[in-house]
Amino acid sequence: MSNGYKVSNEIKNQIINRIKNEGISVIKAGEEHGVSTKTIYRWLSNNVQQPSIVEFNKIKKEKEELLKLVGELTVQLSSTQKKIS
């Protein structure tokens, strides 16, 4: 399809889905469907959605809470290992 044919939205969505959910490579998807990798990468970049500021702040807060928890668990593990030694 690299010779000027338009790819239907159904096929386009199928290719994107296979790459994202089935883990096939862009190269393999392109070969199987006769679409250039350049076209597939363009489709993938067009489908990228940026998180809203609310989502970004929520994720940032969750990250901070997880790092705090990891720190606390590391301290607990360290003190437990010292008691065993």
C-alpha positions as CSV (number, residue, x, y, z in Angstrom):
1,M,0.0,0.0,0.0
2,S,3.0,2.2,-0.1
3,N,2.3,3.0,-3.7
4,G,-0.4,5.6,-3.0
5,Y,-3.3,3.5,-1.9
6,K,-5.4,4.8,1.1
7,V,-5.5,2.5,4.0
8,S,-9.0,2.1,5.5
9,N,-9.5,3.3,9.1
10,E,-10.4,-0.3,10.0
11,I,-7.1,-1.7,8.8
12,K,-5.2,1.3,10.3
13,N,-6.8,0.7,13.7
14,Q,-6.1,-3.0,13.4
15,I,-2.4,-2.4,12.8
16,I,-2.2,0.1,15.7
17,N,-4.0,-2.3,18.0
18,R,-1.7,-5.2,17.0
19,I,1.4,-3.1,17.7
20,K,0.1,-1.7,21.0
21,N,-1.7,-4.7,22.4
22,E,-0.1,-7.8,20.8
23,G,3.4,-6.4,20.8
24,I,4.3,-7.0,17.2
25,S,6.9,-4.8,15.7
26,V,6.2,-1.9,13.4
27,I,8.4,-3.6,10.8
28,K,6.4,-6.8,10.9
29,A,3.1,-5.0,10.9
30,G,4.2,-3.0,7.9
31,E,5.4,-6.1,6.0
32,E,2.2,-8.0,6.8
33,H,-0.1,-5.2,5.7
34,G,2.0,-3.6,2.9
35,V,2.3,-0.3,4.7
36,S,5.6,1.6,5.2
37,T,7.0,1.9,8.6
38,K,7.2,5.6,8.2
39,T,3.4,5.7,7.7
40,I,2.8,3.5,10.8
41,Y,5.1,5.6,13.0
42,R,3.1,8.7,11.8
43,W,-0.2,7.0,12.8
44,L,1.3,6.1,16.2
45,S,2.5,9.6,16.9
46,N,-0.9,11.0,15.9
47,N,-2.7,8.8,18.4
48,V,-0.5,9.9,21.3
49,Q,-2.6,11.8,23.9
50,Q,-1.1,14.1,26.4
51,P,-2.4,13.8,30.0
52,S,-4.4,16.8,31.3
53,I,-2.8,18.8,34.1
54,V,-5.2,17.1,36.6
55,E,-4.0,13.7,35.4
56,F,-0.4,14.8,35.5
57,N,-0.7,16.1,39.0
58,K,-2.5,12.9,40.2
59,I,0.3,10.7,38.7
60,K,3.0,13.0,40.2
61,K,1.3,12.7,43.7
62,E,1.0,8.9,43.3
63,K,4.7,8.7,42.4
64,E,5.7,10.7,45.4
65,E,3.6,8.4,47.7
66,L,5.1,5.3,46.2
67,L,8.7,6.7,46.6
68,K,7.9,7.5,50.2
69,L,6.6,3.9,50.7
70,V,9.7,2.4,49.1
71,G,11.9,4.5,51.4
72,E,10.0,3.4,54.5
73,L,10.1,-0.3,53.4
74,T,13.9,0.0,52.7
75,V,14.5,1.4,56.2
76,Q,12.4,-1.4,57.7
77,L,14.2,-4.1,55.8
78,S,17.6,-2.6,56.6
79,S,16.8,-2.5,60.4
80,T,15.5,-6.1,60.2
81,Q,18.6,-7.3,58.5
82,K,20.8,-5.6,61.1
83,K,18.9,-7.4,63.9
84,I,19.5,-10.7,62.2
85,S,23.2,-10.1,61.8
